[in-house]
């Protein structure tokens, strides 16, 4: 297994690896089917299905079910064959930044699974106000990925609030197939709100937004 997969997928935890294996192989006899799915950037992506060995157990009172995920086989920097499991594809350090008088935003890392990408982002509040990045209470979409000819809203609905003078790390995820030809062009923060008063209460959200110190959109281009 690659060092990157150990770190990013299992957080270098042996117990996490054991838990992963136990979920895949729960004591019953298993079989598998493997198919060459895609090749990109020197990585060979395989679609793997794991299912019960019905020749051994029979199908009585059971329904056919399987677990499916993508594996990656590639050469590491020492020319050794290593693998990625659990749909983990890749990770890379980034250094993209945008800022204004209110907010500094730094995109520091991307972790790619087969069907989505997760960005690690650092927000620095330069003001004495509360800055709301995402809370689900704006009238429009809040965080999106510019890719191809579209903006894809994040699939991560976590709240991102940055208090006065605070630096906060957060992650946002977007749908993106790893072997797609469309490359991300930037992350758009569409409804940033600078507020003196914020409760997070849906009933008073619109009034609080109308009374905001400022509202703006910011894009961190790649």
C-alpha positions as CSV (number, residue, x, y, z in Angstrom):
1,X,0.0,0.0,0.0
2,X,1.3,3.5,-0.8
3,X,2.4,5.9,1.9
4,X,-0.1,8.4,0.7
5,X,-3.0,6.0,1.1
6,X,-1.9,5.0,4.6
7,X,-1.8,8.7,5.6
8,X,-4.8,10.1,3.8
9,X,-7.2,7.2,3.9
10,X,-6.2,5.4,7.2
11,X,-4.5,8.4,9.0
12,X,-1.5,6.1,9.5
13,X,-3.7,4.1,11.9
14,X,-3.3,0.3,12.0
15,X,-6.6,0.0,13.8
16,X,-8.3,1.9,11.0
17,X,-6.8,-0.5,8.5
18,X,-8.0,-3.5,10.5
19,X,-11.5,-2.0,10.7
20,X,-11.5,-1.6,6.9
21,X,-10.5,-5.2,6.3
22,X,-13.0,-6.5,8.8
23,X,-15.9,-4.7,7.0
24,X,-14.8,-6.2,3.7
25,X,-14.2,-9.7,5.1
26,X,-16.7,-10.4,7.8
27,X,-15.9,-14.0,8.4
28,X,-17.7,-15.6,5.5
29,X,-15.9,-17.0,2.5
30,X,-15.5,-14.3,-0.2
31,X,-14.9,-14.2,-3.9
32,X,-14.0,-11.2,-6.0
33,X,-14.3,-9.8,-9.6
34,X,-11.8,-7.3,-10.9
35,X,-11.9,-5.3,-14.0
36,X,-9.5,-2.8,-15.6
37,X,-11.6,0.4,-15.4
38,X,-9.4,3.3,-16.4
39,X,-5.8,4.3,-16.9
40,X,-4.6,7.9,-16.2
41,X,-1.3,9.6,-15.2
42,X,0.5,6.3,-14.9
43,X,-2.2,4.9,-12.5
44,X,-4.2,1.8,-13.3
45,X,-7.7,2.0,-11.8
46,X,-9.5,-1.3,-11.3
47,X,-13.1,-1.8,-10.3
48,X,-13.3,-4.5,-7.6
49,X,-16.4,-6.3,-6.4
50,X,-16.3,-8.5,-3.3
51,X,-19.1,-10.9,-2.6
52,X,-20.0,-14.0,-0.7
53,X,-18.9,-17.3,-2.2
54,X,-22.3,-18.7,-2.9
55,X,-20.8,-22.0,-4.2
56,X,-19.7,-22.6,-0.7
57,X,-22.7,-21.0,1.2
58,X,-25.6,-21.5,-1.1
59,X,-28.3,-18.9,-2.0
60,X,-31.0,-20.2,0.3
61,X,-32.9,-17.3,1.9
62,X,-30.1,-14.9,0.8
63,X,-30.1,-12.2,-1.9
64,X,-27.1,-11.4,-4.0
65,X,-25.2,-8.5,-2.7
66,X,-21.7,-7.2,-3.2
67,X,-19.3,-4.4,-2.1
68,X,-17.7,-2.4,-4.9
69,X,-14.9,0.1,-4.9
70,X,-12.0,1.4,-7.0
71,X,-8.4,0.2,-6.4
72,X,-5.3,1.9,-7.9
73,X,-2.1,0.2,-8.8
74,X,1.0,2.3,-9.6
75,X,4.7,2.6,-9.3
76,X,6.1,4.7,-6.4
77,X,9.2,6.9,-6.6
78,X,11.4,3.8,-6.0
79,X,9.8,1.9,-8.9
80,X,7.9,-0.4,-6.5
81,X,4.3,-1.4,-7.2
82,X,2.0,0.0,-4.6
83,X,-1.8,0.2,-4.3
84,X,-4.5,2.6,-3.2
85,X,-7.8,1.1,-1.8
86,X,-11.2,2.4,-0.8
87,X,-11.7,4.7,-3.8
88,X,-8.7,6.8,-2.8
89,X,-6.9,8.1,-5.8
90,X,-4.3,10.7,-4.9
91,X,-3.5,13.8,-2.8
92,X,-1.4,16.9,-3.6
93,X,-0.3,19.9,-1.7
94,X,-1.6,23.2,-3.1
95,X,-0.8,26.9,-2.6
96,X,-3.6,29.0,-4.0
97,X,-4.7,32.2,-2.2
98,X,-7.1,35.1,-2.5
99,X,-7.7,37.9,0.0
100,X,-9.4,41.3,0.6
101,X,-9.7,43.6,3.6
102,X,-12.0,41.2,5.3
103,X,-10.8,37.7,4.6
104,X,-7.8,35.7,3.5
105,X,-8.5,32.2,2.0
106,X,-5.8,29.7,1.3
107,X,-6.4,26.3,-0.5
108,X,-3.7,24.0,0.9
109,X,-4.4,20.5,-0.2
110,X,-6.6,18.3,-2.4
111,X,-7.5,14.7,-1.6
112,X,-9.0,12.9,-4.6
113,X,-11.4,9.9,-4.3
114,X,-12.7,8.4,-7.5
115,X,-16.0,10.3,-7.7
116,X,-15.2,13.4,-5.6
117,X,-12.5,15.7,-4.5
118,X,-11.9,17.2,-1.0
119,X,-10.1,20.5,-0.6
120,X,-8.4,21.6,2.7
121,X,-8.9,25.4,3.1
122,X,-7.6,27.9,5.7
123,X,-9.7,31.0,6.4
124,X,-8.2,34.0,8.2
125,X,-10.7,36.6,9.5
126,X,-9.0,40.0,9.3
127,X,-11.8,41.9,11.0
128,X,-13.5,42.4,14.3
129,X,-16.7,41.0,12.8
130,X,-18.1,37.5,12.3
131,X,-17.6,36.1,8.8
132,X,-20.1,33.5,7.6
133,X,-18.8,31.3,4.7
134,X,-21.4,28.6,4.8
135,X,-24.4,27.9,7.0
136,X,-27.2,26.8,4.7
137,X,-29.2,30.0,5.4
138,X,-28.3,32.1,2.4
139,X,-30.8,32.4,-0.4
140,X,-28.3,31.2,-3.0
141,X,-25.6,28.5,-3.1
142,X,-22.6,29.3,-0.9
143,X,-19.5,27.4,-2.0
144,X,-18.9,26.0,-5.5
145,X,-16.2,24.5,-7.7
146,X,-15.6,26.1,-11.1
147,X,-15.1,23.2,-13.5
148,X,-15.7,23.0,-17.2
149,X,-18.6,25.4,-18.0
150,X,-20.4,25.0,-14.6
151,X,-20.2,25.8,-10.9
152,X,-20.8,22.7,-8.8
153,X,-22.1,23.3,-5.3
154,X,-20.3,21.6,-2.5
155,X,-21.6,18.2,-1.3
156,X,-20.4,19.1,2.2
157,X,-23.0,21.0,4.2
158,X,-20.9,21.7,7.3
159,X,-21.1,25.2,8.8
160,X,-18.1,27.4,8.3
161,X,-18.1,30.4,10.6
162,X,-14.9,32.4,11.2
163,X,-14.9,34.5,14.4
164,X,-13.1,37.9,14.7
165,X,-9.4,37.6,14.3
166,X,-9.6,33.7,14.0
167,X,-7.8,31.4,11.6
168,X,-9.8,28.3,10.9
169,X,-9.2,25.2,8.8
170,X,-12.1,23.5,7.0
171,X,-12.7,21.0,4.2
172,X,-15.1,21.1,1.4
173,X,-16.0,18.3,-1.0
174,X,-17.3,18.4,-4.6
175,X,-18.4,15.8,-7.1
176,X,-15.6,15.1,-9.6
177,X,-14.6,11.9,-11.4
178,X,-10.9,11.4,-11.1
179,X,-10.5,10.4,-14.8
180,X,-12.7,13.2,-16.1
181,X,-11.0,15.5,-18.7
182,X,-12.5,18.6,-17.0
183,X,-10.0,20.2,-14.6
184,X,-11.1,22.4,-11.6
185,X,-10.4,26.1,-12.2
186,X,-11.1,27.5,-8.8
187,X,-13.3,27.5,-5.7
188,X,-16.0,30.2,-5.5
189,X,-17.3,31.5,-2.1
190,X,-20.5,33.0,-3.4
191,X,-22.3,34.5,-0.4
192,X,-19.7,35.6,2.2
193,X,-21.3,37.6,4.9
194,X,-19.5,40.0,7.3
195,X,-21.7,40.4,10.4
196,X,-21.8,42.2,13.7
197,X,-24.7,40.0,14.9
198,X,-25.2,36.4,14.0
199,X,-27.3,33.7,15.6
200,X,-27.6,30.9,13.1
201,X,-31.3,30.9,13.6
202,X,-33.2,30.2,10.4
203,X,-36.2,32.3,11.5
204,X,-34.1,35.5,11.8
205,X,-31.4,34.7,9.1
206,X,-32.8,37.0,6.4
207,X,-33.1,40.0,8.7
208,X,-29.5,39.4,9.9
209,X,-28.2,39.1,6.4
210,X,-29.9,42.4,5.4
211,X,-28.2,44.0,8.3
212,X,-24.8,42.6,7.4
213,X,-21.7,44.9,7.4
214,X,-20.9,43.7,3.9
215,X,-21.6,40.8,1.5
216,X,-19.4,39.7,-1.3
217,X,-18.2,36.8,-3.5
218,X,-14.6,35.6,-3.6
219,X,-12.9,33.2,-6.0
220,X,-9.6,31.3,-5.3
221,X,-8.4,30.6,-8.8
222,X,-6.2,27.6,-9.6
